Amino acid sequence: MQQQHNEDDVILRLRDVKVHFPLKGGFMQKTTAHVKAIDGVNLDVYRGEVLGLVGESGCGKTTLGKTILQLIHSTNGEITYRSTDEQETDLTKLKDHELFPYRKRLQIVFQDPHSSLNPAFTIFGSLEDPLKKYGIKSREERRKIIGDLLEAVNMRREYMDRYPHEFSGGQRQRIGIARALSIEPELIICDEAVSALDVSIQAQVLQLLMKLKQEKNLTYIFITHDLSVTEYICDRIAVMYLGRIVELCASEDLYARRLHPYTQALLSAIPVADLDKQTKRIVLEGDVPSPVNPPSGCPFHPRCQFRKDVCSQIEPKLKRYEIDGRDHYAACHLIDLPEAAPNAA
Ligand SMILES: Nc1ncnc2c1ncn2[C@@H]1O[C@H](COP(=O)(O)OP(=O)(O)OP(=O)(O)O)[C@@H](O)[C@H]1O
């Protein structure tokens, strides 16, 4: 059951975060327009939670994940990280060398471990790099740590002397997780971390992630386009559309009481075992609009079957509703519920 959180539990706070990539063209390669990949995201992530970030391809999930880690620099906004000693730092204000200690605390696991493990290196060779960087000078100590990490992800320590091609996709993903864990992070962004795996292997990797979360007191941001995965592992889910969060609430509330028409359409596409609970499939009209020229008003209105005039004129804010005593945020003009007292998402 999702608990209500308070201020002190916040590990990461995003305020009005925007990432606009310049599009260059013409003879002088001048900036002709911008891809508004992230366009005003406000979000609090709480220590120890699993926050799902879902939405169709191109809605900005990966860009947001990489921006949190400062692998991409934001155009606007604040990304405040609060460490266990309660010190707050706006990561967007730091220079590259100042980010060093934060890179240790914030890690990412990508979808395709094959491309992130160097085929020319043994697993030891790939995993020892971050350890060296963060000051583990003795080779013997690095071998001990990497052996322990492999065991933590249910693999044998002697596998450290093998090469990536000697492993299956599921095993490589577990090695990717071991690497993310090697410098003892506090928050891990899992970007489509199980999407490339068979369903049975997916379940094993998810179980492993949940076990490690408990043991190491981790926080996860779990990026996926697959809403059937998020229900079981996420405490809360943020639904993204065209670079914005359009709905955010406890996972069980999203499945039981989706407020935004976009979330309703996304969830209607998932088959459920209990046929009584299967809702009618809502087929979305048209394609996702271009983030270079997003629609006026509500970005979802051109595809929304319930749209009214106001939807094309005014962009709806992410408002807070209280449902069964829990926060439920949504950005839609058509929600007919009393708004709760203002509070940042
Ligand atoms: N470096 C870049 N330069 C220009 N546009 C970019 C860049 N990176 C991403 N984009 C654009 O930003 C938008 C968001 O992309 P992003 O990869 O974050 O989406 P996503 O939701 O993670 O998609 P997917 O699920 O397919 O990975 C897309 O329109 C993409 O084409």
Ligand as a Chemical Component Dictionary entry (heavy atoms), coordinates in Angstrom:
data_LIG
# 
_chem_comp.id                   LIG 
_chem_comp.type                 NON-POLYMER 
_chem_comp.pdbx_formal_charge   0 
_chem_comp.three_letter_code    LIG 
# 
loop_
_chem_comp_atom.comp_id 
_chem_comp_atom.atom_id 
_chem_comp_atom.alt_atom_id 
_chem_comp_atom.type_symbol 
_chem_comp_atom.charge 
_chem_comp_atom.model_Cartn_x 
_chem_comp_atom.model_Cartn_y 
_chem_comp_atom.model_Cartn_z 
_chem_comp_atom.pdbx_ordinal 
LIG N1  N1  N 0 19.864 14.781 -28.781 1  
LIG C1  C1  C 0 18.660 15.038 -29.280 2  
LIG N2  N2  N 0 18.497 15.987 -30.221 3  
LIG C2  C2  C 0 17.270 16.290 -30.720 4  
LIG N3  N3  N 0 16.129 15.657 -30.336 5  
LIG C3  C3  C 0 16.236 14.693 -29.408 6  
LIG C4  C4  C 0 17.505 14.328 -28.822 7  
LIG N4  N4  N 0 17.285 13.321 -27.929 8  
LIG C5  C5  C 0 15.952 13.080 -27.936 9  
LIG N5  N5  N 0 15.331 13.894 -28.828 10 
LIG C6  C6  C 0 13.889 13.952 -29.104 11 
LIG O1  O1  O 0 13.249 14.219 -27.848 12 
LIG C7  C7  C 0 12.004 13.536 -27.769 13 
LIG C8  C8  C 0 12.006 12.655 -26.534 14 
LIG O2  O2  O 0 12.901 11.569 -26.737 15 
LIG P1  P1  P 0 13.170 10.438 -25.633 16 
LIG O3  O3  O 0 14.186 9.486  -26.179 17 
LIG O4  O4  O 0 13.449 11.088 -24.345 18 
LIG O5  O5  O 0 11.735 9.723  -25.534 19 
LIG P2  P2  P 0 11.335 8.347  -24.835 20 
LIG O6  O6  O 0 10.012 8.561  -24.219 21 
LIG O7  O7  O 0 12.438 7.882  -23.954 22 
LIG O8  O8  O 0 11.203 7.380  -26.087 23 
LIG P3  P3  P 0 11.583 5.805  -26.208 24 
LIG O9  O9  O 0 10.605 5.067  -25.329 25 
LIG O10 O10 O 0 11.391 5.529  -27.667 26 
LIG O11 O11 O 0 13.013 5.668  -25.764 27 
LIG C9  C9  C 0 11.857 12.761 -29.073 28 
LIG O12 O12 O 0 11.095 13.526 -29.975 29 
LIG C10 C10 C 0 13.297 12.639 -29.570 30 
LIG O13 O13 O 0 13.339 12.526 -30.965 31 
# 
loop_
_chem_comp_bond.comp_id 
_chem_comp_bond.atom_id_1 
_chem_comp_bond.atom_id_2 
_chem_comp_bond.value_order 
_chem_comp_bond.pdbx_ordinal 
LIG N1  C1  SING 1  
LIG C1  N2  SING 2  
LIG C1  C4  DOUB 3  
LIG N2  C2  DOUB 4  
LIG C2  N3  SING 5  
LIG N3  C3  DOUB 6  
LIG C3  C4  SING 7  
LIG C3  N5  SING 8  
LIG C4  N4  SING 9  
LIG N4  C5  DOUB 10 
LIG C5  N5  SING 11 
LIG N5  C6  SING 12 
LIG C6  O1  SING 13 
LIG C6  C10 SING 14 
LIG O1  C7  SING 15 
LIG C7  C8  SING 16 
LIG C7  C9  SING 17 
LIG C8  O2  SING 18 
LIG O2  P1  SING 19 
LIG P1  O3  DOUB 20 
LIG P1  O4  SING 21 
LIG P1  O5  SING 22 
LIG O5  P2  SING 23 
LIG P2  O6  DOUB 24 
LIG P2  O7  SING 25 
LIG P2  O8  SING 26 
LIG O8  P3  SING 27 
LIG P3  O9  DOUB 28 
LIG P3  O10 SING 29 
LIG P3  O11 SING 30 
LIG C9  O12 SING 31 
LIG C9  C10 SING 32 
LIG C10 O13 SING 33 
# 
